Amino acid sequence: MGMELILGGARSGKSKLAEQRAKDSALPVLYVATAQALDAEMLQRIRHHQQTRPATWQLVEEPIDLADVLLQHDQPQRLILVDCLTLWLSNVLTQNEALFQQQIDGFLDVVAKLEAQLILVSNETGLGVVPMGELSRKFVDESGRLHQKLAQLADRVTFCVAGLPMTLKG
């Protein structure tokens, strides 16, 4: 397997599935976390995730320059797990339009040519009503576009609901 995209709603089991797939690979794992501890609740979420991961996994925290991190750590016989693209996308959306597009294009370019196995985790945000605010609509639109492009590149796409994985591709 080269790349897997795991999608799902909040608390759908997508991160748990991604971590289990990483463990099952028996490869050295690099865990790339995109979350930022901007408040106490987010810090608690981050700590919970850290406690459930194997101590042998390498951790890199990167909220913006995801493509650079992937390139720096790419090597055959390694698995890179990125959790999650949703937070990364919201982080890069706060940049100006040119930087936003540069981050997205750079990321898509890099994932298409990585030698490492890659598991990408992201929230499926397009199943609800269209948001009222302009920024929220842009986020849902950009998230959907990114997921479509990644699904085309991925060897496997899995959708999680209630802790149950459904294979969409692969």
PATORZA-821763 format. One record per residue: x, y, z of N, C-alpha, C, O in turn; residue number from 1. Coordinates in nm, 3 decimals, padded with zeros to 5 digits. Each point is the difference from the previous one (the first is absolute). Layout:
BEGIN
(site (X,Y,Z),(X,Y,Z),(X,Y,Z),(X,Y,Z),NUM)
...
//
This chain:
BEGIN
(site (00.084,-00.118,00.000),(-00.084,00.118,00.000),(00.089,00.124,00.000),(00.094,00.008,00.079),1)
(site (-00.123,00.088,-00.166),(00.075,00.124,-00.003),(-00.063,00.107,00.086),(00.063,00.051,00.093),2)
(site (-00.189,-00.015,-00.124),(-00.067,00.106,00.075),(-00.144,-00.040,00.029),(-00.070,-00.053,-00.086),3)
(site (00.028,00.081,00.210),(-00.139,-00.019,00.038),(-00.055,00.129,00.056),(00.066,00.068,00.079),4)
(site (-00.186,-00.033,-00.120),(-00.074,00.114,00.052),(-00.113,-00.057,00.085),(-00.081,-00.079,-00.048),5)
(site (00.077,00.119,00.176),(-00.105,-00.044,00.091),(-00.084,00.121,00.038),(00.049,00.095,00.061),6)
(site (-00.176,-00.100,-00.099),(-00.094,00.110,00.023),(-00.106,-00.043,00.102),(-00.026,-00.119,00.017),7)
(site (-00.033,00.216,00.049),(-00.111,-00.028,00.090),(-00.036,00.125,00.076),(00.072,00.100,-00.005),8)
(site (-00.182,-00.105,00.074),(-00.044,00.111,00.082),(00.073,00.001,00.133),(00.089,-00.082,00.024),9)
(site (-00.126,00.176,00.062),(00.058,00.007,00.134),(-00.036,-00.127,00.076),(-00.115,-00.045,-00.003),10)
(site (00.213,-00.011,00.072),(-00.017,-00.122,00.081),(-00.053,-00.118,-00.080),(-00.076,-00.082,00.051),11)
(site (00.116,00.074,-00.178),(-00.045,-00.110,-00.087),(00.088,-00.123,00.011),(-00.037,-00.107,-00.048),12)
(site (00.156,00.122,00.110),(00.094,-00.111,00.009),(00.112,00.007,-00.102),(00.078,-00.095,-00.013),13)
(site (-00.069,00.207,-00.060),(00.100,00.010,-00.107),(00.143,00.001,00.053),(00.086,-00.066,-00.059),14)
(site (-00.058,00.138,00.166),(00.136,00.002,00.055),(00.038,-00.136,00.057),(00.113,-00.046,-00.018),15)
(site (-00.206,-00.016,00.087),(00.026,-00.134,00.056),(00.032,-00.099,-00.112),(00.093,-00.080,00.013),16)
(site (-00.169,00.086,-00.121),(00.026,-00.088,-00.114),(00.137,00.028,-00.061),(00.075,-00.092,-00.030),17)
(site (-00.043,00.219,00.012),(00.129,00.038,-00.058),(00.115,-00.052,00.086),(00.097,-00.054,-00.051),18)
(site (-00.110,00.071,00.183),(00.105,-00.046,00.090),(00.013,-00.152,-00.002),(00.111,-00.052,00.008),19)
(site (-00.223,-00.019,-00.018),(00.005,-00.146,-00.007),(00.066,-00.045,-00.130),(00.080,-00.094,-00.001),20)
(site (-00.113,00.161,-00.110),(00.063,-00.035,-00.128),(00.150,00.025,00.006),(00.079,-00.078,-00.054),21)
(site (-00.038,00.187,00.120),(00.142,00.031,00.014),(00.069,-00.109,00.082),(00.108,-00.047,-00.036),22)
(site (-00.170,00.006,00.147),(00.057,-00.107,00.084),(00.011,-00.130,-00.081),(00.102,-00.068,00.006),23)
(site (-00.207,00.035,-00.081),(-00.003,-00.125,-00.077),(00.105,-00.003,-00.110),(00.038,-00.108,-00.046),24)
(site (00.008,00.224,00.002),(00.098,00.005,-00.110),(00.136,-00.056,00.042),(00.077,-00.044,-00.085),25)
(site (-00.047,00.046,00.214),(00.130,-00.044,00.055),(00.115,00.087,-00.049),(00.117,-00.038,00.015),26)
(site (-00.147,00.153,-00.073),(00.103,00.094,-00.045),(00.027,00.102,00.111),(-00.085,00.022,00.086),27)
(site (00.204,00.042,-00.089),(00.021,00.114,00.090),(-00.100,00.110,-00.037),(-00.021,00.028,-00.118),28)
(site (-00.039,00.034,00.219),(-00.107,00.097,-00.024),(00.044,00.140,00.041),(00.055,00.022,00.108),29)
(site (-00.081,00.071,-00.198),(00.011,00.142,00.031),(-00.142,00.054,00.007),(-00.076,-00.009,-00.097),30)
(site (00.040,00.064,00.212),(-00.132,00.057,00.020),(00.011,00.151,-00.015),(00.071,00.065,00.077),31)
(site (-00.141,-00.009,-00.176),(00.002,00.144,-00.023),(-00.131,00.057,00.052),(-00.107,-00.028,-00.054),32)
(site (00.117,00.107,00.160),(-00.117,00.062,00.063),(-00.012,00.144,-00.048),(00.098,00.075,00.003),33)
(site (-00.216,-00.037,-00.046),(-00.021,00.136,-00.051),(-00.072,00.090,00.100),(-00.016,00.119,-00.024),34)
(site (-00.026,-00.176,00.136),(-00.075,00.077,00.100),(00.089,00.098,00.074),(00.120,-00.024,00.019),35)
(site (-00.180,00.134,00.023),(00.066,00.098,00.084),(-00.080,00.013,00.129),(-00.123,00.009,-00.003),36)
(site (00.192,-00.008,00.116),(-00.067,00.012,00.130),(-00.032,00.147,00.027),(00.073,00.068,00.072),37)
(site (-00.181,-00.020,-00.129),(-00.038,00.141,00.014),(-00.084,00.026,00.124),(-00.017,00.115,00.040),38)
(site (-00.035,-00.222,00.021),(-00.076,00.014,00.125),(00.015,-00.128,00.082),(00.057,-00.098,-00.047),39)
(site (-00.109,00.101,00.170),(00.017,-00.113,00.091),(-00.068,-00.127,-00.051),(00.052,-00.110,00.017),40)
(site (-00.168,00.125,-00.080),(-00.072,-00.116,-00.051),(00.079,-00.068,-00.112),(00.007,-00.123,-00.006),41)
(site (00.053,00.203,-00.083),(00.079,-00.057,-00.109),(00.127,-00.065,00.056),(00.043,-00.105,-00.050),42)
(site (00.016,00.164,00.149),(00.117,-00.059,00.064),(-00.035,-00.137,00.059),(00.079,-00.094,-00.011),43)
(site (-00.195,00.083,00.072),(-00.045,-00.128,00.056),(-00.020,-00.104,-00.110),(00.036,-00.116,00.018),44)
(site (-00.093,00.157,-00.131),(-00.018,-00.092,-00.114),(00.136,-00.050,-00.051),(00.017,-00.119,-00.027),45)
(site (00.077,00.211,00.015),(00.133,-00.036,-00.049),(00.066,-00.100,00.096),(00.057,-00.099,-00.044),46)
(site (-00.066,00.126,00.173),(00.059,-00.091,00.100),(-00.063,-00.139,-00.007),(00.069,-00.100,00.010),47)
(site (-00.202,00.095,-00.028),(-00.068,-00.129,-00.011),(00.053,-00.079,-00.120),(00.029,-00.119,00.012),48)
(site (-00.016,00.186,-00.126),(00.053,-00.067,-00.120),(00.142,-00.049,00.025),(00.035,-00.112,-00.039),49)
(site (00.048,00.194,00.104),(00.139,-00.038,00.026),(00.008,-00.125,00.087),(00.086,-00.085,-00.022),50)
(site (-00.174,00.074,00.120),(00.003,-00.113,00.091),(-00.040,-00.131,-00.066),(00.037,-00.107,00.047),51)
(site (-00.113,00.114,-00.156),(-00.046,-00.123,-00.065),(00.097,-00.050,-00.106),(-00.014,-00.112,-00.049),52)
(site (00.113,00.193,00.013),(00.095,-00.040,-00.104),(00.119,-00.076,00.059),(00.041,00.027,00.113),53)
(site (00.014,-00.122,-00.190),(00.120,-00.071,00.047),(00.116,00.097,00.022),(00.019,00.095,-00.077),54)
(site (00.058,-00.120,00.180),(00.114,00.086,00.034),(00.110,-00.005,-00.107),(00.082,00.091,-00.008),55)
(site (-00.081,-00.196,-00.072),(00.104,-00.014,-00.103),(-00.024,00.088,-00.122),(00.090,00.018,-00.082),56)
(site (-00.210,00.036,00.070),(-00.030,00.084,-00.115),(00.068,00.135,00.015),(00.000,00.061,00.107),57)
(site (00.057,-00.015,-00.217),(00.058,00.134,-00.003),(-00.114,00.100,-00.019),(-00.096,-00.028,-00.072),58)
(site (00.106,00.144,00.136),(-00.103,00.103,-00.010),(00.058,00.128,-00.057),(00.106,00.046,00.042),59)
(site (-00.178,00.012,-00.138),(00.030,00.134,-00.050),(-00.130,00.079,00.006),(-00.103,-00.046,-00.048),60)
(site (00.109,00.164,00.107),(-00.117,00.088,00.005),(00.021,00.111,-00.102),(00.097,00.074,00.008),61)
(site (-00.190,-00.063,-00.103),(00.013,00.101,-00.105),(-00.138,00.049,-00.043),(-00.073,-00.074,-00.067),62)
(site (00.036,00.196,00.103),(-00.133,00.051,-00.034),(-00.013,00.058,-00.141),(-00.112,00.013,-00.050),63)
(site (00.223,00.021,-00.017),(-00.008,00.070,-00.128),(00.078,-00.070,-00.112),(-00.058,-00.038,-00.102),64)
(site (00.188,00.022,00.120),(00.089,-00.047,-00.108),(00.005,-00.151,-00.011),(00.105,-00.061,00.018),65)
(site (-00.220,00.002,-00.047),(-00.014,-00.145,-00.006),(00.084,-00.061,-00.112),(00.064,-00.104,00.021),66)
(site (-00.063,00.164,-00.137),(00.078,-00.053,-00.113),(00.148,-00.008,00.036),(00.065,-00.100,-00.032),67)
(site (-00.012,00.203,00.096),(00.141,00.000,00.039),(00.032,-00.113,00.096),(00.102,-00.067,-00.014),68)
(site (-00.189,00.046,00.113),(00.021,-00.107,00.098),(-00.001,-00.136,-00.070),(00.085,-00.085,00.028),69)
(site (-00.179,00.064,-00.118),(-00.007,-00.128,-00.072),(00.126,-00.023,-00.081),(00.054,-00.111,-00.001),70)
(site (-00.006,00.214,-00.068),(00.123,-00.014,-00.078),(00.122,-00.029,00.088),(00.083,-00.084,-00.033),71)
(site (-00.073,00.155,00.144),(00.114,-00.018,00.091),(00.007,-00.141,00.057),(00.109,-00.051,00.024),72)
(site (-00.224,-00.011,-00.001),(-00.004,-00.129,00.068),(-00.032,-00.117,-00.092),(-00.017,-00.113,00.046),73)
(site (00.009,00.138,-00.175),(-00.035,-00.106,-00.095),(00.115,-00.099,-00.014),(00.116,00.039,-00.018),74)
(site (-00.149,-00.166,00.026),(00.095,-00.107,-00.029),(-00.076,-00.130,-00.019),(-00.106,-00.019,00.060),75)
(site (00.159,-00.069,-00.143),(-00.065,-00.130,-00.017),(-00.001,-00.075,00.134),(00.081,00.028,00.088),76)
(site (-00.169,-00.121,-00.075),(-00.010,-00.083,00.122),(-00.032,00.084,00.125),(00.047,-00.031,00.110),77)
(site (-00.126,00.135,-00.131),(-00.050,00.081,00.111),(-00.147,00.028,-00.028),(-00.042,00.005,-00.116),78)
(site (-00.036,00.013,00.222),(-00.138,00.040,-00.014),(-00.017,00.136,00.066),(00.042,00.021,00.114),79)
(site (-00.102,00.071,-00.187),(-00.030,00.133,00.053),(-00.151,00.011,00.016),(-00.076,-00.019,-00.095),80)
(site (00.034,00.050,00.217),(-00.142,00.018,00.029),(-00.023,00.148,00.031),(00.060,00.055,00.092),81)
(site (-00.147,00.009,-00.169),(-00.032,00.142,00.020),(-00.141,00.009,00.059),(-00.097,-00.045,-00.060),82)
(site (00.089,00.105,00.179),(-00.129,00.016,00.067),(-00.005,00.141,00.057),(00.070,00.027,00.097),83)
(site (-00.148,00.062,-00.150),(-00.092,-00.026,-00.108),(00.005,00.114,-00.103),(00.042,00.112,00.030),84)
(site (-00.086,-00.143,-00.149),(-00.001,00.100,-00.107),(-00.100,00.111,00.026),(00.017,00.112,-00.049),85)
(site (-00.122,-00.140,00.124),(-00.102,00.100,00.029),(00.061,00.119,00.076),(-00.023,00.115,-00.035),86)
(site (00.099,-00.147,00.139),(00.063,00.107,00.077),(00.104,00.073,-00.083),(00.010,00.122,00.005),87)
(site (00.068,-00.197,-00.083),(00.100,00.062,-00.087),(-00.067,00.096,-00.098),(00.046,00.113,-00.018),88)
(site (-00.154,-00.156,-00.044),(-00.070,00.084,-00.097),(-00.053,00.127,00.066),(00.008,00.108,-00.058),89)
(site (-00.062,-00.120,00.177),(-00.050,00.121,00.068),(00.117,00.092,00.037),(-00.015,00.122,-00.001),90)
(site (00.132,-00.180,00.033),(00.118,00.082,00.028),(00.047,00.076,-00.124),(00.031,00.119,00.008),91)
(site (-00.026,-00.186,-00.122),(00.049,00.068,-00.121),(-00.103,00.095,-00.060),(00.035,00.092,-00.073),92)
(site (-00.163,-00.115,00.104),(-00.104,00.092,-00.049),(00.015,00.139,00.060),(-00.049,00.098,-00.058),93)
(site (00.114,-00.087,00.173),(00.017,00.130,00.063),(00.112,00.081,-00.065),(00.018,00.118,00.032),94)
(site (00.058,-00.180,-00.122),(00.105,00.072,-00.073),(-00.064,00.074,-00.117),(-00.118,-00.018,-00.030),95)
(site (00.199,00.101,-00.036),(-00.057,00.068,-00.117),(-00.020,-00.101,-00.113),(00.053,-00.111,00.004),96)
(site (-00.130,00.149,-00.103),(-00.041,-00.091,-00.107),(00.118,-00.064,-00.072),(-00.003,-00.119,-00.030),97)
(site (00.108,00.198,00.001),(00.116,-00.053,-00.071),(00.072,-00.106,00.083),(00.038,-00.105,-00.053),98)
(site (-00.019,00.132,00.182),(00.065,-00.098,00.087),(-00.086,-00.124,00.020),(00.051,-00.112,00.005),99)
(site (-00.182,00.133,00.005),(-00.093,-00.112,00.013),(00.014,-00.094,-00.120),(00.018,-00.120,00.016),100)
(site (-00.025,00.177,-00.136),(00.008,-00.081,-00.122),(00.137,-00.067,-00.013),(00.010,-00.113,-00.046),101)
(site (00.094,00.183,00.087),(00.135,-00.055,-00.003),(00.011,-00.123,00.092),(00.061,-00.101,-00.037),102)
(site (-00.119,00.110,00.156),(00.002,-00.114,00.094),(-00.076,-00.120,-00.057),(00.048,-00.113,00.007),103)
(site (-00.167,00.138,-00.062),(-00.081,-00.109,-00.055),(00.071,-00.065,-00.118),(00.012,-00.123,-00.005),104)
(site (00.035,00.204,-00.089),(00.068,-00.055,-00.118),(00.126,-00.076,00.038),(00.028,-00.107,-00.053),105)
(site (00.049,00.163,00.147),(00.122,-00.066,00.045),(-00.030,-00.133,00.066),(00.071,-00.099,-00.024),106)
(site (-00.174,00.095,00.106),(-00.039,-00.123,00.067),(-00.042,-00.107,-00.101),(00.046,-00.114,00.007),107)
(site (-00.132,00.150,-00.102),(-00.046,-00.097,-00.100),(00.116,-00.051,-00.086),(00.004,-00.117,-00.037),108)
(site (00.090,00.205,00.006),(00.117,-00.039,-00.078),(00.085,-00.101,00.076),(00.045,-00.099,-00.056),109)
(site (-00.024,00.124,00.184),(00.085,-00.087,00.083),(-00.064,-00.137,00.022),(00.068,-00.101,-00.015),110)
(site (-00.196,00.097,00.050),(-00.061,-00.130,00.031),(-00.001,-00.092,-00.122),(-00.001,-00.123,00.015),111)
(site (00.001,00.179,-00.133),(-00.003,-00.081,-00.121),(00.133,-00.072,-00.025),(00.004,-00.096,-00.078),112)
(site (00.104,00.140,00.143),(00.129,-00.062,-00.029),(00.078,-00.050,00.121),(00.120,-00.026,-00.010),113)
(site (-00.187,00.012,00.123),(00.068,-00.050,00.120),(00.038,-00.147,-00.015),(-00.072,-00.078,-00.063),114)
(site (00.186,00.041,00.120),(00.041,-00.140,00.004),(-00.057,-00.071,00.122),(-00.023,-00.121,-00.003),115)
(site (00.000,00.196,00.111),(-00.057,-00.057,00.122),(-00.146,-00.036,-00.024),(-00.066,00.058,-00.087),116)
(site (00.016,-00.152,00.164),(-00.144,-00.024,00.002),(-00.063,00.116,00.076),(00.061,00.056,00.091),117)
(site (-00.183,-00.020,-00.129),(-00.063,00.119,00.054),(-00.144,-00.029,00.038),(-00.076,-00.056,-00.079),118)
(site (00.039,00.094,00.201),(-00.140,-00.005,00.043),(-00.040,00.142,00.037),(00.061,00.063,00.086),119)
(site (-00.164,-00.013,-00.152),(-00.051,00.134,00.023),(-00.138,-00.009,00.065),(-00.087,-00.072,-00.049),120)
(site (00.068,00.145,00.158),(-00.128,00.001,00.072),(-00.063,00.137,-00.019),(00.067,00.103,00.014),121)
(site (-00.197,-00.101,-00.046),(-00.068,00.128,-00.019),(-00.148,-00.013,00.031),(-00.060,-00.107,-00.017),122)
(site (00.001,00.218,00.065),(-00.144,00.003,00.026),(-00.076,00.023,-00.129),(00.036,00.086,-00.081),123)
(site (-00.141,-00.164,00.062),(-00.091,00.025,-00.111),(-00.098,00.106,00.047),(-00.084,-00.025,00.086),124)
(site (00.096,00.145,-00.144),(-00.081,00.113,00.046),(-00.117,00.030,-00.093),(-00.082,00.087,00.030),125)
(site (00.072,-00.156,-00.141),(-00.100,00.036,-00.100),(-00.132,-00.072,00.011),(-00.079,00.002,-00.095),126)
(site (00.050,-00.067,00.207),(-00.125,-00.076,00.012),(-00.113,00.078,00.065),(-00.115,-00.043,-00.001),127)
(site (00.147,00.159,00.059),(-00.102,00.079,00.069),(-00.055,00.109,-00.089),(00.020,00.001,-00.121),128)
(site (-00.089,00.092,00.185),(-00.055,00.114,-00.073),(00.112,00.094,-00.041),(00.107,00.000,00.061),129)
(site (-00.130,00.081,-00.162),(00.098,00.098,-00.044),(00.013,00.106,00.109),(-00.101,00.059,00.039),130)
(site (00.222,-00.034,00.011),(00.018,00.097,00.108),(-00.041,00.141,-00.042),(00.002,00.035,-00.118),131)
(site (-00.038,00.046,00.217),(-00.044,00.137,-00.025),(00.116,00.094,-00.029),(-00.010,00.085,-00.089),132)
(site (00.120,-00.098,00.161),(00.110,00.095,-00.014),(00.087,-00.026,-00.121),(00.017,-00.115,-00.042),133)
(site (00.038,00.221,-00.015),(00.085,-00.011,-00.119),(00.123,-00.087,00.024),(00.032,-00.086,-00.082),134)
(site (00.037,00.108,00.194),(00.120,-00.078,00.029),(-00.034,-00.148,00.021),(00.074,-00.088,-00.044),135)
(site (-00.185,00.062,00.111),(-00.043,-00.139,00.021),(-00.033,-00.068,-00.132),(00.035,-00.116,-00.021),136)
(site (-00.103,00.188,-00.069),(-00.031,-00.057,-00.133),(00.128,-00.027,-00.077),(00.013,-00.105,-00.064),137)
(site (00.083,00.197,00.070),(00.127,-00.019,-00.069),(00.072,-00.123,00.055),(00.056,-00.079,-00.077),138)
(site (-00.058,00.062,00.209),(00.063,-00.116,00.061),(-00.063,-00.130,-00.051),(00.072,-00.093,-00.039),139)
(site (-00.204,00.085,00.039),(-00.069,-00.121,-00.047),(00.032,-00.024,-00.148),(00.025,-00.113,-00.040),140)
(site (-00.027,00.219,-00.041),(00.030,-00.013,-00.143),(00.143,-00.049,-00.022),(00.023,-00.094,-00.076),141)
(site (00.073,00.157,00.142),(00.141,-00.037,-00.018),(00.028,-00.139,00.053),(00.079,-00.075,-00.058),142)
(site (-00.143,00.040,00.167),(00.014,-00.134,00.056),(-00.050,-00.105,-00.099),(00.066,-00.101,-00.023),143)
(site (-00.181,00.125,-00.035),(-00.056,-00.092,-00.099),(00.088,-00.013,-00.123),(00.021,-00.110,-00.051),144)
(site (00.032,00.221,00.003),(00.091,-00.004,-00.116),(00.126,-00.080,00.032),(00.045,-00.082,-00.079),145)
(site (00.012,00.108,00.197),(00.121,-00.071,00.041),(-00.027,-00.150,00.011),(00.080,-00.080,-00.047),146)
(site (-00.191,00.043,00.109),(-00.033,-00.142,00.014),(-00.017,-00.068,-00.136),(00.045,-00.112,-00.020),147)
(site (-00.108,00.181,-00.074),(-00.018,-00.058,-00.133),(00.134,-00.025,-00.068),(00.022,-00.105,-00.061),148)
(site (00.068,00.203,00.071),(00.132,-00.016,-00.062),(00.079,-00.111,00.066),(00.064,-00.081,-00.067),149)
(site (-00.068,00.076,00.201),(00.072,-00.105,00.071),(-00.059,-00.138,-00.028),(00.074,-00.098,-00.010),150)
(site (-00.206,00.089,-00.002),(-00.064,-00.128,-00.029),(00.045,-00.054,-00.136),(00.013,-00.121,-00.017),151)
(site (00.009,00.210,-00.078),(00.051,-00.042,-00.131),(00.142,-00.056,00.010),(00.034,-00.096,-00.069),152)
(site (00.048,00.156,00.156),(00.139,-00.042,00.016),(00.015,-00.123,00.088),(00.095,-00.077,-00.015),153)
(site (-00.188,00.057,00.107),(00.012,-00.104,00.102),(-00.020,-00.140,-00.058),(-00.076,-00.020,-00.095),154)
(site (00.147,-00.074,00.155),(-00.020,-00.142,-00.033),(-00.123,-00.054,00.072),(-00.069,-00.089,-00.050),155)
(site (00.042,00.145,00.168),(-00.115,-00.044,00.078),(-00.064,00.122,00.065),(00.069,00.088,00.051),156)
(site (-00.204,-00.085,-00.054),(-00.077,00.105,00.067),(-00.102,-00.070,00.088),(-00.075,-00.087,-00.045),157)
(site (00.073,00.126,00.173),(-00.089,-00.062,00.097),(-00.082,00.108,00.067),(00.051,00.107,00.034),158)
(site (-00.179,-00.135,-00.015),(-00.091,00.092,00.068),(-00.045,-00.066,00.129),(-00.047,-00.114,-00.002),159)
(site (00.060,00.183,00.114),(-00.038,-00.055,00.132),(-00.130,00.061,00.049),(-00.021,00.121,-00.007),160)
(site (-00.066,-00.207,00.057),(-00.124,00.042,00.062),(-00.022,-00.090,00.122),(00.003,-00.122,-00.013),161)
(site (-00.024,00.181,00.131),(-00.028,-00.076,00.122),(00.107,-00.106,00.026),(-00.030,-00.110,00.048),162)
(site (00.154,00.143,-00.081),(00.110,-00.093,00.024),(00.012,-00.111,-00.102),(00.084,-00.089,00.013),163)
(site (-00.168,00.093,-00.116),(00.003,-00.104,-00.103),(00.059,00.055,-00.129),(-00.050,00.099,-00.053),164)
(site (00.157,-00.162,00.002),(00.060,00.046,-00.125),(-00.075,-00.056,-00.121),(-00.037,-00.117,-00.004),165)
(site (00.016,00.205,-00.093),(-00.059,-00.040,-00.128),(00.101,00.032,-00.109),(00.042,00.115,-00.013),166)
(site (-00.002,-00.213,-00.064),(00.097,00.021,-00.107),(-00.070,00.063,-00.119),(-00.095,-00.056,-00.054),167)
(site (00.145,00.173,00.014),(-00.054,00.069,-00.118),(00.085,-00.028,-00.123),(-00.049,00.005,-00.113),168)
(site (00.177,-00.035,00.137),(00.094,-00.025,-00.110),(00.109,-00.092,00.052),(00.050,00.018,00.111),169)
(site (-00.012,-00.115,-00.193),(00.115,-00.084,00.032),(-00.030,-00.129,00.067),(00.091,-00.076,00.030),170)
//
